[in-house]
Amino acid sequence: MQIRDLQNIGASLYREISPLTHSLHMKAPEGTGAGGDKTYHIDRRAEEIIISSLDALAKPLTVISEEAGTVHLHGGGNTVLVDPIDGSRNAVHGIPFYGTSLAVAAGTVVRDLYLAYIINLVNGDAFWSEKGNNAFYRGNSMRGQTGEEFSFVAFQASIPSRDLSPIMPLLSAADKVRCMGATALDLAYVACGAVSVFATASASRSFDFAGGYLLIKESGGIITDIQGNELNTLALKLKGTTSLLAAGNTGLHKKALALLHR
């Protein structure tokens, strides 16, 4: 696969999914996806577009997607991690911050990732990366934040009573904090320098963070779990989960870890 294949899928999604933003039909639950979350019409439609587009490439691929689970196309091959709608709850409630994350790996663990593409389906912001070839935002090379100030810290807390306490020392040290509700997009905005640090003690699945992982690595950032452990050997599978700590540069990441474990 090549990055233009993912870009073409993103363009199709932006054309077809964006008009659904205020559709009442979009909000109708349609069961539970393979990832365990409630599935809505917008999730299902986005996944249909993605899988049919991947199938049309006529290449052996193994798709791991939040809704459909594991799908082998043309006998199965390189792994494609798909989050059809990252921020589904935002989309369903009319909050304009959600997108799609796509990532491709030559093997079965995180270090095998070699392509990433994330698109904000509200405004068309597109981020992509090829391993070893930098990361790009709307066609321009991007880098994470250069300074070591916690200017803007984003976080996720799926269960606030459990997930806020472990990251509170970091949040307390930030100038501004936001819980925006879409992990892949949070990571993309860390990669382009808009967000200083993203942290979550919640269980993030491989299709949630795979695209953002490569974007951050290729833009000079650091991404680990909140204990500081590398994610390289983490399996790319439907049920695998990890906490996340992503920063725009090494200094920021070290400062964040120190706060979390002082």
C-alpha positions as semicolon CSV with decimal commas, in nm:
position;residue;x (nm);y (nm);z (nm)
1;M;0,000;0,000;0,000
2;Q;0,100;0,362;-0,048
3;I;0,001;0,676;0,135
4;R;-0,208;0,795;-0,160
5;D;-0,436;0,492;-0,109
6;L;-0,515;0,616;0,241
7;Q;-0,551;0,975;0,122
8;N;-0,807;0,866;-0,138
9;I;-1,007;0,687;0,132
10;G;-0,992;1,000;0,348
11;A;-1,122;1,215;0,065
12;S;-1,417;0,978;0,013
13;L;-1,497;0,983;0,384
14;Y;-1,489;1,361;0,402
15;R;-1,730;1,388;0,106
16;E;-1,977;1,130;0,236
17;I;-1,957;1,147;0,617
18;S;-1,936;1,522;0,680
19;P;-2,292;1,589;0,552
20;L;-2,424;1,342;0,812
21;T;-2,320;1,566;1,100
22;H;-2,670;1,692;1,180
23;S;-2,865;1,391;1,056
24;L;-3,099;1,235;1,311
25;H;-3,049;0,898;1,138
26;M;-2,678;0,920;1,222
27;K;-2,762;0,903;1,594
28;A;-2,950;0,572;1,574
29;P;-2,769;0,288;1,759
30;E;-2,706;-0,014;1,536
31;G;-2,580;-0,270;1,786
32;T;-2,238;-0,322;1,942
33;G;-1,911;-0,328;1,749
34;A;-1,635;-0,588;1,779
35;G;-1,441;-0,345;1,999
36;G;-1,721;-0,356;2,258
37;D;-1,859;-0,004;2,213
38;K;-2,207;0,092;2,096
39;T;-2,221;0,129;1,716
40;Y;-2,403;0,415;1,545
41;H;-2,500;0,466;1,183
42;I;-2,207;0,701;1,124
43;D;-1,963;0,434;1,250
44;R;-2,113;0,169;1,027
45;R;-2,124;0,387;0,716
46;A;-1,764;0,506;0,758
47;E;-1,644;0,148;0,803
48;E;-1,833;0,035;0,491
49;I;-1,659;0,305;0,287
50;I;-1,317;0,213;0,425
51;I;-1,342;-0,164;0,386
52;S;-1,493;-0,145;0,038
53;S;-1,216;0,095;-0,067
54;L;-0,947;-0,135;0,074
55;D;-1,107;-0,434;-0,097
56;A;-1,103;-0,246;-0,428
57;L;-0,722;-0,221;-0,405
58;A;-0,716;-0,598;-0,473
59;K;-0,427;-0,652;-0,232
60;P;-0,398;-0,910;0,047
61;L;-0,476;-0,719;0,368
62;T;-0,586;-0,803;0,720
63;V;-0,816;-0,530;0,850
64;I;-0,862;-0,478;1,225
65;S;-1,152;-0,240;1,273
66;E;-1,349;-0,120;1,575
67;E;-1,685;-0,229;1,437
68;A;-1,622;-0,531;1,212
69;G;-1,334;-0,686;1,404
70;T;-1,079;-0,876;1,194
71;V;-1,149;-0,900;0,821
72;H;-0,919;-1,081;0,576
73;L;-0,922;-0,930;0,228
74;H;-0,785;-1,133;-0,063
75;G;-0,640;-1,393;0,171
76;G;-0,505;-1,153;0,432
77;G;-0,168;-0,978;0,451
78;N;-0,034;-0,652;0,591
79;T;-0,235;-0,527;0,889
80;V;-0,459;-0,222;0,847
81;L;-0,575;-0,067;1,177
82;V;-0,905;0,119;1,132
83;D;-1,095;0,348;1,367
84;P;-1,387;0,442;1,137
85;I;-1,508;0,727;1,358
86;D;-1,267;0,839;1,628
87;G;-1,485;1,040;1,866
88;S;-1,817;0,870;1,790
89;R;-1,979;1,011;2,101
90;N;-1,884;1,362;1,991
91;A;-2,032;1,303;1,647
92;V;-2,356;1,161;1,781
93;H;-2,406;1,451;2,023
94;G;-2,324;1,717;1,766
95;I;-1,983;1,812;1,905
96;P;-1,764;1,902;1,605
97;F;-1,448;1,706;1,689
98;Y;-1,425;1,360;1,534
99;G;-1,237;1,190;1,254
100;T;-1,096;0,868;1,108
101;S;-0,767;0,694;1,181
102;L;-0,595;0,451;0,942
103;A;-0,259;0,283;0,994
104;V;-0,075;0,005;0,810
105;A;0,182;-0,238;0,952
106;A;0,404;-0,494;0,780
107;G;0,382;-0,718;1,088
108;T;0,183;-0,772;1,404
109;V;0,342;-0,532;1,658
110;V;0,361;-0,153;1,690
111;R;0,717;-0,122;1,559
112;D;0,595;-0,269;1,228
113;L;0,375;0,035;1,150
114;Y;0,484;0,210;0,830
115;L;0,189;0,421;0,708
116;A;-0,049;0,647;0,899
117;Y;-0,334;0,875;0,799
118;I;-0,574;1,068;1,024
119;I;-0,842;1,310;0,905
120;N;-1,061;1,547;1,102
121;L;-1,398;1,491;0,934
122;V;-1,534;1,825;1,052
123;N;-1,281;2,062;0,894
124;G;-1,079;1,837;0,663
125;D;-0,749;1,862;0,856
126;A;-0,543;1,570;0,724
127;F;-0,226;1,426;0,878
128;W;-0,012;1,151;0,727
129;S;0,322;0,981;0,760
130;E;0,544;0,719;0,601
131;K;0,800;0,555;0,828
132;G;1,137;0,723;0,781
133;N;0,991;1,003;0,569
134;N;0,868;1,258;0,825
135;A;0,506;1,351;0,897
136;F;0,281;1,597;0,719
137;Y;-0,015;1,821;0,798
138;R;-0,214;1,946;0,499
139;G;0,089;1,871;0,282
140;N;0,345;2,055;0,496
141;S;0,617;1,887;0,700
142;M;0,530;1,906;1,071
143;R;0,712;1,892;1,405
144;G;0,592;1,866;1,763
145;Q;0,622;2,151;2,012
146;T;0,981;2,273;2,049
147;G;0,965;2,429;2,397
148;E;0,915;2,248;2,727
149;E;0,616;2,444;2,861
150;F;0,290;2,260;2,929
151;S;0,101;2,519;2,727
152;F;-0,186;2,293;2,624
153;V;-0,238;1,946;2,770
154;A;-0,509;1,718;2,633
155;F;-0,638;1,411;2,814
156;Q;-0,891;1,131;2,795
157;A;-1,082;0,983;3,090
158;S;-1,324;0,708;2,994
159;I;-1,416;0,653;3,359
160;P;-1,335;0,983;3,536
161;S;-1,355;0,840;3,889
162;R;-1,077;0,597;3,797
163;D;-0,879;0,760;3,516
164;L;-0,835;1,120;3,631
165;S;-0,640;1,059;3,951
166;P;-0,328;0,903;3,788
167;I;-0,279;1,199;3,552
168;M;-0,390;1,483;3,782
169;P;-0,031;1,595;3,871
170;L;0,032;1,663;3,502
171;L;-0,302;1,837;3,447
172;S;-0,240;2,056;3,752
173;A;0,092;2,176;3,605
174;A;-0,056;2,279;3,268
175;D;-0,149;2,629;3,155
176;K;-0,462;2,492;2,984
177;V;-0,619;2,146;2,975
178;R;-0,884;2,000;2,746
179;C;-1,066;1,668;2,716
180;M;-1,161;1,674;2,348
181;G;-1,289;1,318;2,316
182;A;-1,102;1,176;2,016
183;T;-0,770;1,006;2,095
184;A;-0,640;0,975;1,738
185;L;-0,701;1,344;1,669
186;D;-0,547;1,438;2,006
187;L;-0,230;1,254;1,902
188;A;-0,230;1,414;1,557
189;Y;-0,243;1,760;1,712
190;V;0,048;1,668;1,941
191;A;0,241;1,570;1,630
192;C;0,182;1,908;1,463
193;G;0,270;2,108;1,776
194;A;-0,079;2,233;1,861
195;V;-0,096;2,020;2,178
196;S;0,201;1,995;2,415
197;V;0,117;1,663;2,580
198;F;-0,163;1,406;2,563
199;A;-0,219;1,169;2,855
200;T;-0,470;0,898;2,934
201;A;-0,482;0,627;3,197
202;S;-0,780;0,481;3,010
203;A;-0,734;0,162;2,809
204;S;-0,656;0,269;2,450
205;R;-0,681;0,004;2,179
206;S;-0,435;-0,037;1,893
207;F;-0,673;0,106;1,632
208;D;-0,721;0,411;1,859
209;F;-0,353;0,507;1,873
210;A;-0,171;0,332;1,585
211;G;-0,200;0,621;1,338
212;G;-0,111;0,880;1,600
213;Y;0,184;0,672;1,719
214;L;0,360;0,689;1,382
215;L;0,276;1,057;1,331
216;I;0,434;1,146;1,666
217;K;0,745;0,933;1,611
218;E;0,802;1,083;1,266
219;S;0,748;1,442;1,387
220;G;1,013;1,418;1,660
221;G;0,782;1,340;1,952
222;I;0,777;1,066;2,213
223;I;0,491;0,827;2,290
224;T;0,489;0,561;2,564
225;D;0,247;0,436;2,826
226;I;0,206;0,654;3,137
227;Q;0,476;0,451;3,314
228;G;0,724;0,547;3,041
229;N;0,735;0,199;2,884
230;E;0,794;0,176;2,510
231;L;0,505;0,054;2,294
232;N;0,722;-0,104;2,020
233;T;0,643;-0,466;2,104
234;L;0,275;-0,417;2,182
235;A;0,060;-0,646;1,969
236;L;-0,165;-0,492;1,706
237;K;-0,487;-0,674;1,787
238;L;-0,851;-0,600;1,855
239;K;-0,842;-0,640;2,233
240;G;-0,491;-0,516;2,316
241;T;-0,489;-0,197;2,527
242;T;-0,247;0,048;2,687
243;S;-0,238;0,381;2,867
244;L;-0,073;0,664;2,670
245;L;0,164;0,954;2,731
246;A;0,254;1,149;2,418
247;A;0,465;1,464;2,400
248;G;0,598;1,690;2,127
249;N;0,962;1,640;2,227
250;T;1,188;1,442;2,462
251;G;1,218;1,719;2,723
252;L;0,842;1,759;2,753
253;H;0,798;1,383;2,790
254;K;1,062;1,362;3,067
255;K;0,899;1,649;3,256
256;A;0,556;1,488;3,222
257;L;0,684;1,152;3,349
258;A;0,852;1,321;3,645
259;L;0,522;1,483;3,741
260;L;0,329;1,160;3,709
261;H;0,575;0,967;3,927
262;R;0,708;1,218;4,176
